[in-house]
């Protein structure tokens, strides 16, 4: 793995941020209500995780005081993502 900078502090910060992102991916997989999907999320590479679960194309609409998200693209995991969002909201993390 190539370090992004020649400074020790910058490389340290980069590694801390990368490890936090990896831990968040693992927690996302562990909190998934479907065990098989959760285990596949834990095992998948980070680039694939970002492409599948993070980069979801949507329109952001502002109407009055409300902000609405209209999902444009669809992938096979979208139903699981939305169910997982409901489960996380039930935990009270938001």
C-alpha positions as CSV (number, residue, x, y, z in Angstrom):
1,X,0.0,0.0,0.0
2,X,1.3,3.4,-0.9
3,X,1.2,6.1,1.6
4,X,-0.4,9.4,0.4
5,X,2.2,11.7,1.8
6,X,5.8,11.9,2.9
7,X,4.9,13.3,6.3
8,X,4.6,10.9,9.2
9,X,1.6,12.7,10.8
10,X,-0.3,12.8,7.5
11,X,0.3,9.1,7.0
12,X,-0.8,8.4,10.5
13,X,-4.0,10.3,10.0
14,X,-4.7,8.5,6.8
15,X,-4.3,5.1,8.4
16,X,-6.5,6.1,11.3
17,X,-9.3,7.3,8.9
18,X,-8.9,4.1,6.8
19,X,-9.2,1.9,9.8
20,X,-12.3,3.7,11.1
21,X,-13.9,3.3,7.6
22,X,-13.1,-0.4,7.7
23,X,-14.6,-0.7,11.2
24,X,-17.8,1.1,10.1
25,X,-18.1,-1.3,7.2
26,X,-17.8,-4.3,9.6
27,X,-20.4,-2.8,12.0
28,X,-22.7,-2.2,9.1
29,X,-22.4,-5.9,8.2
30,X,-22.8,-7.1,11.8
31,X,-26.0,-5.0,12.3
32,X,-27.5,-6.3,9.1
33,X,-30.8,-8.2,9.9
34,X,-30.0,-10.9,7.3
35,X,-27.1,-12.9,8.5
36,X,-25.9,-14.2,5.1
37,X,-25.9,-10.7,3.6
38,X,-24.1,-9.4,6.7
39,X,-21.3,-12.0,6.4
40,X,-20.9,-11.2,2.8
41,X,-20.6,-7.5,3.6
42,X,-17.9,-8.2,6.2
43,X,-15.9,-10.3,3.7
44,X,-16.2,-7.9,0.7
45,X,-13.5,-5.5,-0.4
46,X,-13.9,-1.9,0.6
47,X,-14.1,-0.6,-3.0
48,X,-17.0,-2.9,-3.8
49,X,-18.7,-2.0,-0.5
50,X,-18.6,1.7,-1.5
51,X,-19.9,1.1,-5.0
52,X,-22.7,-1.2,-3.8
53,X,-23.9,0.5,-0.6
54,X,-22.6,4.1,-0.4
55,X,-22.8,5.4,-4.0
56,X,-26.5,5.2,-4.6
57,X,-27.7,7.8,-7.2
58,X,-30.5,10.0,-6.0
59,X,-32.0,13.4,-6.5
60,X,-32.1,15.7,-3.5
61,X,-35.3,17.7,-3.5
62,X,-35.9,20.7,-1.3
63,X,-39.6,21.6,-0.9
64,X,-40.5,24.0,1.8
65,X,-38.7,23.0,4.9
66,X,-38.4,19.3,4.0
67,X,-35.6,17.6,2.2
68,X,-36.5,14.5,0.2
69,X,-34.3,11.9,-1.4
70,X,-35.6,10.3,-4.6
71,X,-33.6,7.2,-5.5
72,X,-32.8,7.0,-9.2
73,X,-30.6,4.0,-9.6
74,X,-31.4,0.5,-8.4
75,X,-29.2,-2.4,-7.5
76,X,-29.9,-5.8,-6.0
77,X,-29.1,-4.7,-2.4
78,X,-31.3,-1.6,-2.3
79,X,-34.2,-3.3,-0.4
80,X,-31.7,-4.6,2.2
81,X,-30.2,-1.1,2.6
82,X,-33.5,0.5,3.2
83,X,-34.6,-2.2,5.7
84,X,-31.2,-1.8,7.5
85,X,-31.8,2.0,7.7
86,X,-35.2,1.3,9.4
87,X,-33.4,-1.0,11.9
88,X,-30.7,1.5,12.7
89,X,-33.4,4.2,13.2
90,X,-35.1,1.8,15.7
91,X,-31.9,1.6,17.7
92,X,-32.0,5.4,18.1
93,X,-28.5,6.1,16.6
94,X,-29.8,9.0,14.5
